Amino acid sequence: MKILITGGAGFIGSAVVRLAVARGHEVVNVDALTYAACLDNVAEAAQSPNYAFAQVDIRDRAALDKVFDEHQPDKVMHLAAESHVDRSIDGPGDFIETNITGTFNMLEAARKYWEGKGRPEDFRFHHISTDEVFGTLGETGQFTEDTPYAPNSPYSASKAASDHLVRAWHETYGLPIVMTNCSNNYGPYHFPEKLIPVVILKALAGAPIPVYGQGLNVRDWLYVEDHADALLLVLEKGKLGRSYNIGGENEKTNIDIVKTICAILDEKRPGNDKYEEQITYVTDRPGHDLRYAIDPSRIRDELGWRPSVTVEEGIEKTVQWYLDNEEWWRALQNRDGVGERLGTKA
């Protein structure tokens, strides 16, 4: 099977690329190589004859048509997106252009290719999205695939729009699609502007560890390699036109995650003081959703998938990976916005 994967040099996309190549699939990695992308994320996969790379921006429709014509994929996994909520607050335009217009371009390029091939029944367009499109939960309840959309940030609104486009292209044009909405990912190769890598790197640098508000926001934490496994399963066995919520079944508050990381670092890289003493509470993010939680019963019952990594195991593995791969993250620290407080312009 030949899979065209957009955003394959990013965090989740690279995990999918690595796993797909390891399983013997052919992969065409389409990535614009913006600030959050890194080809080192797929260096091992790139050594395989089953791997190809095309530096293409999904906002460039003509370039997408050329990629489809040249590589003739069997299936598409669309992960390319602007994804950082804080950046979307400061500069929403990039999120509209990439996440909405870019997805439109991908759908049209895929539709043209699929129709030109005679509408093969085994073709699939798998759109990967986020649970943030559903908005926020109170202290109880979980998101299901039928939860009404209620996005609260420019990022989540742009992803919600892209989800609606994908569904419309299936209903209107018959494009064979599957969709997934995931909870918060973490793990190796996570770009150092998201919570877990920020905490690790601030702690190691002896700098204040910023926690928004009181750190009581709750997320369902999903280890990225578990997510990649679920995505490939949905691609191959998901029901046409169906959406699947993918969660880690690991709800934790942000402050619990931060303190867990500090405790692990106390053991693995002890300093003169406890890392927890570096925690600093800062002004909360505008429109910060209180709680996300996924009901994963559909993917469990229909496809037999469950996460294999607990949040305790996953965080320890993640901390160890950052300790072992200092060269990787140091090379990214000079990129635009890394290490700065973003999302304050609202």
N, C-alpha and C positions, 0 to 999 in steps of 0.2 A: 504494500500500500504506500502510495506517495502522498504526503501531507504537506500542504502549504500552510505554514504557521506565521502569522503576523506578530510582530513584537517579540520575536524569538531571542533577542539579545537582552531582554528585560528580565525582571525577577521571576515571575511565574512562567513567562514564555520560555525562558532558558531551561527551566526545570522540565517542561514538556518536551523541548527539543532533546535534552539529554536522555530522557526516558524513552522517547520514541525511537531514537537512533539505537539505543541499547537493546531495544526489542526487535531490531531488524527492519524497521520501517525506513523508507526514503523520506527525507525532510528537506523542504525548501524554506529557509529562514528569511523572511522578508522584514527588514527593520530599517528605520530611517537613521538610527544611531543618534538619537537626541541625548540630552544630558543624563538620563537615567539608564541608558543602554551601555552594555559593556561586552565586547566580543570574548573577553576572557571567561565569561560565564559559560560559553559553549566550546571552549578550546579543545576539550577532550572529544566531544562529538564531531568537531570540525575535521578531525583526523580520519574520519570514516569516509569511504567512497559513497556512502548513502546520504551525505550531507552536502547541501549547496546553500550559498548565501547570496542574497540580492539586496543591496542598499537602496531601498525604495521607500518613499514617503506615501502613506495611504491617502494623502490629500492630492496625489498626482495620479489621476485616473488613467492617463495614457501609459504611464509607466507600469501600472497594475495590469493593464491589458497585455503588455509585452511579457510580463512575468508569467501570466497564465498561458499565453501562447507558447512560450519557450519551454516551460517545465511540465505542462499537462498534468496537473495534480488530480488525484482521485477524490481528495477531500480537503476541506479548508478548516483551519482553526484560527479564529480571529481574536487575538489577545491584545493587539496594539492599541494603546490608549494613554492619554494623560491621566494620572491616577492619584495625585497627591492633593488632598482636600485643601490644605493650607495654600498651596500654589493656586488652586482654583479660586480662592477668595481674593488673592492679590491680582490675578490675571486670568479672568474667565474666558477670554477670547480663544486662547489656544485649546481649551477644552471643548468649546463649541466646534472649532474647525476640525480637530482631530477625531473626537469621539462621535460627533454627529455627521459632519460632512465626510470624514474619513470612512465611517461605517457605510454611509450611502454609496461611496465610491466602490468599496469592497463588494457590496451587494450587487451593484450594477455590473462590475467586472465579472463576478462569479456567475451572474445570470446570463450574461452574454456568452461566456465560455460554456456553461452548462447547456444552453439552448443550441449552441454551435456543435456540440458533441452529440446532439440528438436526445437530450434530457436523460442521461443514464440514471437508472433507478438507484444505484449504489452511491451516487454523489451525495455529499453532505456539506452543509455550511454550518459549522459549530461556532456560535457566538458566546463568548465568555464574558460574564458581567459580575455584578457585585450585589450583596444584600443591602447595600446602602440605598438602593433605589426604593426600598420599602419604607424609608424614614426611620423613625425611632420607636422603641417599645418602652412600656412602663416596666415595673418590677416583675411582671409575669407575662406569659405568652411567648409565642415563637412565630417567626415568619414561615409561611407556607408558600407554595407556588401560586396560590390564589389570593395572597395578601395584596390589597390595593397599593398602588404606587403612591408614594408621598415623599419625594426626595427633598432634602433640606439644604444642600450645598450646590454650588455650580457644578462641581464634579459629579455628584450623584444625579443631578438633573440631566446632565449631558449623557450619562450612562443610561438613564431611564429612557431618554429619547432614542438612543441607539437600539435598545431592546424593542421599542415599539416599531421602529423601522424594520427590524429583522422579522418580527411577527407579521407585519403588513406585507412584506415581500413573499412570505410563505402563503398567506391567504389570497393575495391578489395575483401573483405570478406563478404560484406553485413551487417556488424555490424550496428544495428539501432542506429544512433547517432543524437543528436542535439548539437549545439554549441552556445555559447554566448560570446560576447566581451563587457566589461563594461568600463565606465569612472571611474574617481577617486572616491573611496568610502571614507566615513567618518562616524563617529558616535560612539556609546558606544562600549567599549572593544577594541578600536583601539590601537594596540601595540605602546608604546611610543617611536617610532623612526621615525614615519611619520610626515608630516608637522603640521597638526592640533594639535595632542597631544603634539608635541614638543613645539609649541608656547604656549599652555596652561600651561604646566609644567615649562617651562623656565620663563614665566611671574610670576607664583606663587612663584618661587624660587628666584625672584629678579635677575635673571641671564640675560646676553645678549640673545636676541631673534634673532637667525641667519636667515637671508634671503639671498638666493642665488642670485648673480648678483644684479639686481635692482628690483627683485620681479615681473617682468613683464610677466613671463610665465603664460599662460592661461590654466585652466583646467575646465572640465565640472564636477561639483560636484554632486555626487549621494549618498543620505542617505542610509546607509547600510541596514536598514530594508525595504526600498523600493526595493532595489536590491534583497533581499531574496524573497520578494513577486514575483518579476518578474521571478526569477530563477525557482521557483516552478511552475509558470504558464507555462513557456516554457517546463519544464519537462513533464507536463501533456498534454499540448495542442499544443506544437510546432510541425511543420511539419517535418517528418522524413528526415534527411540529410540536414536540413536547418540551417543557422546561423542567429542569431539575435543580433543586437547591442542594448545595454541597456545604456541609458544616463539619467542624472538628469535634463537636460534642464536648467542648472544653470552654465553658463560660468562666471568665475571670475578670475582675476589675483591673483597670490599668495600674493602680497602685500595688495590687497583689503581684502583677507581672514584674513591675519595677523592683519590688523587694525580693522576689525570687531570683532575679538576675543578680542583684547585689549579693545575696547569700551564696550563690554559685561562684561568683568572682572572689568572695572572701576565701573560699576553699581553693580555687584554682590559681588565683593570682593575688595572694594576701598582701596587704599594704600595712602601713602604720596604724590606720584607722579603718573602721568599718565603712564600706562603700555606701551604706544606707545613709550615712551622715551627709553625703553630698546631695541628697534629694532636696529640691527646691520647688515649691509650689508657685506656679505662674498664672497670670490671667488666662482664663479659659478661652478656647477657640470660639469665635462667633458661630451660633447655630449648632453647637456641638451635640450630636445625637447621644442620648443617655445610654441606650442599650440596644445591642443587636443579638439575636439568637435565632438559630436555624432549626427548623423541624426537618430532619433528613429522611423522613420515613419513605418518601417516594423513591429515592435512589436506592435506599436499603431494600425495600420490598420488591421493586421491579427489577433491579440490576444486581442486587446482592452485595452492594458496596458499603463498607464502614471504614472510618479512619483507623489506622493501625498504630498511630503515635499519640500518646497522651501529651498534654501540655507540659507536664513536668519533664518527661523524657525529651520532648522536642526542644524546650528551652535550654536544657543542659547541652544537647547536641549543637544547638545554634551558638551558644556562648563558646564552646570549644572550637567550633569552626572559625569564629572570628579571632580567637587567640592564635589559631594555627595559620591564619591567612592574612596577616597584617599587611603584606605587600599589596594584596588585592584592594583592601579598603583605604589604605593610605593614598593610593593612586587616584581615588575618587574624591578625596576631601577638598580638592581645589576647584571642583566643579561648581557652577553657579548655584548659589543658595545653600549649599551644604554647610551645616553647622550654624546657620542663622535661624532666628525665629521668623517664620513666615506666617501669612494669614492674619495680619494685624491691620489691614487697610479697610476692613468693613466699617 
